[in-house]
Amino acid sequence: MRVFTGTPPIRRAHRGQYFLVVIPVHDVNPVRRTPVVTYALIAANVLVFLYTPGLAGSVAGDSSVSQLCHLQAFLDHWAAIPQELIHHQMPRLVPTGEVGTSAQGAAGCVVAPPDYDKSPALSVLTAMFLHGGWLHLLGNMLFLLIFGNNVEDRMGHVRFSLFYVVCGYAASYGFALLNDDSGDPLIGASGAIAGVLGAYLVLYPKARVWVLVPFLVFLPLRLPAWLVLGFWFVLQAFYSSGEGVSAAGTVAYAAHVVGFLAGMLLAWPLKPGTPPPPEPRGLLFGRKARPRHTW
């Protein structure tokens, strides 16, 4: 038995810089059917989070050593780990969830040979429902709620379910290929949700999205989807190159980029038959929208 006194970082595939750009609150794009899959995914993510040890009870993210050890054992079992995905090698020692004391007297997590069998491929699916904190969860679910309903409406319930999973797998394996020596757990739904954003950009680029832009105060603006989502993607690509982020960052920006591109490619065949969003009415950038004339 060994005691590991450190806490390895968690790669959060869905804790992107959402709140540093704009905060979407509503899109002007009605749906024809109830987005039951989108609602079910949100409910499943919330329920899994509430049952994740060491997270749901702490809004600030502060936890005791015991909670952290339980969390590390839980994530090593259920999260996706790049080394395992690419090389199919299980670690020799994993956290057991117990707390011990090292020879130097420091408290840490006890590690031992794993007493379970883990499928790396299946761990990608389970990791898509795990989140690292309340902000991580709420940020992802907000984007899924606003943009997922229209993509589901266009694809249908079954195809949207498959699309969501495929984008999540593409994002996780894409990140793993670029970081095949990493043993950090990869968690979050943002790879799959990035795919939803990519599909929305292809299908509804002219749809209007109400957003809050932080500029001294939060300014409400109605912007075209291509601007909101295009800028989000550019920022993720910029961060994935290592620019503008610290070396200790724990956000898997590359997973966002891969998921977004996968969503665009998968949605492209549906673009020709997609009905246009309704014409904007009311105020746009503080001015009244001009009426269109038909000739």
Stockholm file with secondary structure:
# STOCKHOLM 1.0

chainA/1-295         MRVFTGTPPIRRAHRGQYFLVVIPVHDVNPVRRTPVVTYALIAANVLVFLYTPGLAGSVAGDSSVSQLCHLQAFLDHWAAIPQELIHHQMPRLVPTGEVGTSAQGAAGCVVAPPDYDKSPALSVLTAMFLHGGWLHLLGNMLFLLIFGNNVEDRMGHVRFSLFYVVCGYAASYGFALLNDDSGDPLIGASGAIAGVLGAYLVLYPKARVWVLVPFLVFLPLRLPAWLVLGFWFVLQAFYSSGEGVSAAGTVAYAAHVVGFLAGMLLAWPLKPGTPPPPEPRGLLFGRKARPRHTW
#=GR chainA/1-295 SS CEEECSCCCCEETTCCSHHHHCEEEEEECCCSSCCHHHHHHHHHHHHHHHTSTTTTTCSSCCCCHHHHHHHHHHHHHHSBCHHHHHHCCCCSCEEEEEEEECTTSCEEEEEECCSSCCCHHHHHHHHTTCCSSHHHHHHHHHHHHHHHHHHHHHHCHHHHHHHHHHHHHHHHHHHHHHTTTCCSCEECSHHHHHHHHHHHHHHCTTCEEEEEEESSSEEEEEEEHHHHHHHHHHHHHHHHTTTTSCTTCCBCHHHHHHHHHHHHHHHGGGGGGCCCCCCCCSEETTEECCCCCCC
#=GC SS_cons         CEEECSCCCCEETTCCSHHHHCEEEEEECCCSSCCHHHHHHHHHHHHHHHTSTTTTTCSSCCCCHHHHHHHHHHHHHHSBCHHHHHHCCCCSCEEEEEEEECTTSCEEEEEECCSSCCCHHHHHHHHTTCCSSHHHHHHHHHHHHHHHHHHHHHHCHHHHHHHHHHHHHHHHHHHHHHTTTCCSCEECSHHHHHHHHHHHHHHCTTCEEEEEEESSSEEEEEEEHHHHHHHHHHHHHHHHTTTTSCTTCCBCHHHHHHHHHHHHHHHGGGGGGCCCCCCCCSEETTEECCCCCCC
//
